[in-house]
Amino acid sequence: MARTRAVDFEEKRRGILDSAAAVFAEQGMEKASMSQIAAHGQISKALLYHYYPSKDALIFAIIITHLQELDAAIEAADDPTLPPQQRLRRLVGTVLESYRGADNQHKVQLNATSALSEEQKTEILGVERHIVKRFAVVLRQINPDLDNPQRPLLTPVTMSLFGMMNWVYMWFRDGGRITREDYADVATTLILEGIKAVR
């Protein structure tokens, strides 16, 4: 008879991923050990290995979970009935809010892809592209000329917006004079005003 999952399976899994992300972010992917991760999460190594058989499996789980949750949040927030400028602002705000408390996961995503298999990289890339496409659709609505085959600027502009959002963890501090909402306004305005001049 197959073993059934414990009632708190997902809670324990999430705790392990959070602990692992913290250790990886502090120690780096190479230096971090399963022993350190178990100690940080106050669990046994046996339990850790029960959930994740290797560091690579942990790294992949951290990244794919982070991205899938981000994608789900964006999907829930997206409203095609809004004017595209408001729709874009809402999506930017959703990403920045989803990054709240997720600096460690974000660092793992940015720095740990070398530890992954080609199959894992492909799966991650698929989710990333899905997220990026949501923004590209709105930016194309705002300025259709960005998608000109002779001068294809839609992808560069879209990735420039992600550059502003993805690196915010390097300088932003919650509780400061600039809030996430403030910065969502700034990033959206920079894009909206900038693409008016893009030719």
C-alpha positions, -999 to 999 in steps of 0.1 A, spaced: 0 0 0 14 34 -10 24 58 18 1 88 22 15 122 26 17 137 61 -9 164 68 19 190 72 39 178 41 36 211 23 44 231 54 75 211 60 85 213 23 81 251 23 102 253 55 130 233 40 130 254 8 131 286 28 160 274 50 179 261 20 174 294 1 188 313 31 218 290 34 225 291 -4 222 329 -5 246 333 24 271 306 17 269 302 -21 259 271 -40 293 254 -37 300 260 0 265 253 13 260 217 26 230 196 33 242 195 69 241 233 71 206 234 55 193 207 80 208 227 109 194 260 97 159 244 94 163 225 127 155 192 111 174 160 107 195 152 76 174 121 72 142 142 69 159 166 45 170 138 22 135 123 24 122 155 8 152 163 -15 178 137 -24 205 163 -33 216 199 -33 208 201 -70 172 189 -63 169 216 -37 182 243 -59 158 234 -87 128 232 -63 136 266 -49 138 282 -83 108 265 -99 86 270 -69 95 307 -68 88 312 -105 56 292 -104 42 312 -75 53 344 -93 35 333 -125 4 324 -106 3 358 -88 8 376 -122 -20 356 -138 -44 364 -109 -36 401 -111 -37 405 -148 -68 422 -161 -70 425 -199 -100 449 -196 -79 476 -180 -63 503 -202 -28 489 -211 -9 515 -190 -29 506 -159 -26 469 -167 12 473 -169 14 492 -136 -7 464 -119 16 437 -133 48 456 -122 33 461 -87 24 424 -85 60 413 -93 75 437 -68 51 426 -41 58 389 -49 95 397 -44 88 408 -8 105 384 15 119 364 -14 154 379 -17 170 346 -9 150 327 -35 157 354 -60 195 352 -54 194 314 -59 175 319 -92 201 344 -105 232 325 -94 225 288 -94 215 278 -129 250 262 -135 240 235 -109 210 224 -129 205 198 -156 195 208 -191 161 194 -185 157 215 -154 170 246 -172 144 240 -199 116 238 -175 126 270 -157 131 288 -190 96 278 -200 81 295 -169 103 325 -173 92 330 -209 56 327 -199 60 355 -174 79 377 -198 53 371 -225 26 385 -203 45 418 -201 54 418 -238 18 416 -247 9 447 -228 40 466 -240 30 458 -276 -4 472 -269 11 504 -257 35 508 -286 29 484 -315 60 497 -333 82 479 -308 73 447 -326 85 460 -360 103 430 -377 128 455 -392 137 468 -358 125 443 -332 126 462 -299 98 445 -280 121 420 -263 148 445 -254 123 469 -239 105 440 -220 138 427 -206 148 463 -196 117 464 -174 126 431 -159 161 444 -152 146 472 -131 124 448 -112 148 419 -108 177 439 -94 157 459 -69 167 435 -41 202 449 -44 193 483 -31 157 483 -19 149 480 18 114 476 32 106 503 58 126 530 39 112 562 25 105 546 -8 78 519 -8 74 490 -32 43 509 -45 64 540 -50 90 520 -70 63 503 -90 51 537 -101 87 548 -109 95 517 -130 62 518 -148 66 555 -156 102 551 -168 90 524 -193 58 542 -204 76 575 -210 107 558 -224 90 538 -251 73 569 -265 107 579 -277 118 545 -289 120 543 -326 
